[in-house]
Amino acid sequence: MYDPLQLAREVERLVVEGERRRYYRLPRPGNWYGGIATADCCGCCLRCVFCWSGVPRDNPSLGRFYSPEEVFRELQACARRFNYEKLRVSGNEPTLGREHLLRLLELVEKSPFTFILETNGMLLDRSYARDLSVFKNLHVRVSLKGTNPQEFSRLTGARPEAFELSLRALKNLLDEGVSCHPAVMLSFSPRQGVVELKRRLAEIDPSLPGRLEEEYVFLYPHVEERLRKAGIRPLFPGRTPG
C-alpha cells in the first residue's frame, strides 16, 4: 500500500515546472454540468482501479507543459465556441501543481466563467482550502473513492486511513466558505456503506448527505481489464461508454 501524499510529491516532480503543468489534451467540449470546456491534465496521487484515465495517469510524463495563461486561453475559446458558462481541468488530479491551479483560477476570476474543480481531496488541507476561498467563480466537487476506509483501500490500493483526507477536505472547504459538494463511486459499495457514509457526512455538515452525487463506473475496455486483473466486479451495472 502507498501513501497518496508521498505519491503526490513524486508525481509533481514529473508534471509540474513552476507555474507550468503537463496536459495531454486541451480543450474539449462536454455535456457534463450542462456544458463545459475541459482541459485534461497528466498525473494523479491515487491509483483507482476503476479510473478511466489509463496511460496519462500511469505515465504522467506524457503530454507537454502549458502555462496557466495558455490553458485559460484554450478553455475560454472552447467555451465561447459552444456557448458554455463553465470550465474545468479533468483527466487526472488538478490540485497537483498548486501554483499553476491558483494562477489559472485568478484568470477565471476575471472572466464570466465558473470553474468546476474536480478533486479527490487528498491535498486539500486547511491552507489549500484557504487559498481557494478567495475565488468566487469556483465550485469544488470532492470525489470519494468508496464509502469507508476499507473500500477506499480496495479500490485505490492506498492506505485505508487516507480515506479520511477526502472527508477532511470537505470540512476544510466548508470552514473556509468554499462552495463544494461530495460525490462518491458507488458501483462497488453495498447499500449499508452508503448509509454509513451519509452519517459521516452529516457529522461534517447536515446539508452534505442531501448534496451527495452518485457516481457509477464507466466500463471502458481498459477499465474492464484492470478490474478483471484486480478480481473486482461492480455490485451494480456500470455504464457502457457511448
N, C-alpha and C positions, 0 to 999 in steps of 0.2 A: 504494500500500500504506500501511497505517496502523500506528501503534504502539498495541497494546492498553492499555498503561499510560496513555498520553495520553488515549485514548478513555474509559478508566475515570474519569479525572478529570472529563472533560466530562459524562459520563452521571451521575455522582454529583451534580453541581450540579442536575440535574433530578429525581432520585429520592430524595435524602436531605435531611432538615431536622433537624439534631441527631441525636437518637436515633430519629426517626421515618423510616419508609421507605415508598415507594409500592408498593402491591399492586393488582392488577386483579381478583383473585378469592381469596376465602377464606371458610371452608375447603372442601375437597372430599375425599371418601373415594377410596381407590385400592387396587388389589390388589398393587402393587409391594411388594417386601420382605415378602411375606406379609400385607400390610395396613398402610396408612399414611395418616395425616391430612396433607393438603398445603395450604399457602398459596402462591399464585402471585404472585411479585413482578414489578416492571417494571424493564427496563434491563439491558444486558449490555455487556461490553467486547470481545466478539467478534461477527463477522457471518457465522456459519457458513451456508453455502448450503443445508444440509440441516436447519436448525433448524425445529422445529415451532412455535415461538413467533413468530408473524408480527407483528401490529400492536403488541402490548405491548413487543416488542423494538425495533422501528423507530420507535415513538412513545412513548418512556418517560414522557412527561408525562401519559399516561392514568392511570386509576385514582385512588386517593386515598391520603393518608398515614395510616399506622397506627403506634401506639406498639408497642414490644415486648410490653408487657402486653396490649394488645388482640389482637395476633397469637397470643400464647400462649393466651389465654383461648379464642379461637375454635378453635385446634388441639386443645386439651385437650378441649373439648366434643365435637368431632367424633370424637376417638379414643375417648372414653368411650362415645359412642353406638354405635360399630361394634366396640367391644372390641379396639381396636388398641393395640399397645405402642410404635409408632414415629411420629415426627413429622418433617416436612421443610418447607423452603422450596424451591420449584422454579419453573419457568416462565422464569426468566432467571438472572442471576448473583447468588447470595445473599451473596457476600463483599463486594459493593459496600455501603457503609454499615457500616463496621466496628463502630462504637459500638452500632448497632441490633442487629447479629448477636450481639455479645458479651453484651449485656443479655438478649436472647432465650435464649441458651444458659445464662445464670445462672438464669433461671426454669425451664428444662428440668431443670437440675441438681438442683433441689429437688423434682422430681417423679419418678414411677416410669417415665417415658418415656425412650426413646432417640431422639436426634436424628441423622438422616442428612443430612450436609452434602454436597450435590452441587455440584461446582465445576469450572470449567475450570483452576483453579490459577494463573491469571495473577497474582493479587495475593498469593499465599501465600509471602511472603518469610519469613526466619527469625524476624523479630519477630512476624509474624501467627501463625505456627505456634506460637511460644512462648505467645502469648495463648490459643490453642486448647488447649494442653496441660493446662490446669487442669481441663478438663471431662472427667469420666469417663463421662458418658452421651452421648458423641459418637463418631460414626464418619464419616470423610470419604471420599467417593468422588470421585477426581480423574479427570475425563473428558478423555482425549487426543483431539484432533481430527486423526486420521490417524496414520500410523506414523513419519513423518520430517518434517523441516522443509519440504520441497518439497510434500508432500501437505497439510500444515497450511496453508501459504500458499494453495494452490489452493482449499482448502475454506473458508477463513475470509476470504481477501483480506488478511490481516495479513502483516507482515514475517516471513520464514521463521525468523529467529533467535528469535522469540518462542515457538516450539515448545519451546525449552529451559526456559522458565519453568514449564511443566507438570511436566517431569521434575524440575526443581529443587524444585518444591512437594512432590513425593513424598519427596525426600530430607530436606527441612526438617521435614516432618511426622514421618518416622521418627526423625530425630535428636532431636526433642523428645518422642518417646514417644506420639504421637497415633495412635490406631487408624485405619488407612486402607487403601485398595486402589485400583489403577488400573482404568479402563475405557477402551475405545478404539472409535471408529467405524471399522468395517471394510468397509462397503458399497463403498468406493471404493479399497480397498487391495489390491494384488497380494500373493500369499502370501509372497513374499520380503520384503516390507516388514514383515510380522508377525514373521518370523524375526529380522530386524534389530532390531525394537523390543524383542523379548524379550531379546535380547543386551544392549541398553542398560539395560533394567530390571534385569537380573541384576547389572549393574555397580553399581547403586544398592543393591540388596539381593537375595540369591539367592532369597528367597521370592516376590518380586514376579511373575515370569513365571507361576507357578502360580496366582496370585490375579487374573490379568488377566481382566476381564469384557469380553465381546464385545458391541458394540452394532451394530445394523443400522437403517437409515433407515426411518422411518415415512412412507409416501407419501401424505400429506395433499395435497389438490388444490393448495394454495398452495405446498407444498414441491415438487411436481412442476413447477409453473410456474417457480419460482425456479431449479430445476435445468436446466430447458429453456433459459431465458434465459442461463444461465451456460455452456451447452454441456457439462454434466457429466452422465454417466449412471452409475448404480451398476454395478459389476462383478458384484455378487451381488444377487439379488432382494431388494427391500425388502419391508417388511411393510405390508399394507394396513390402515388403521385400522378398528376394529370387528371 
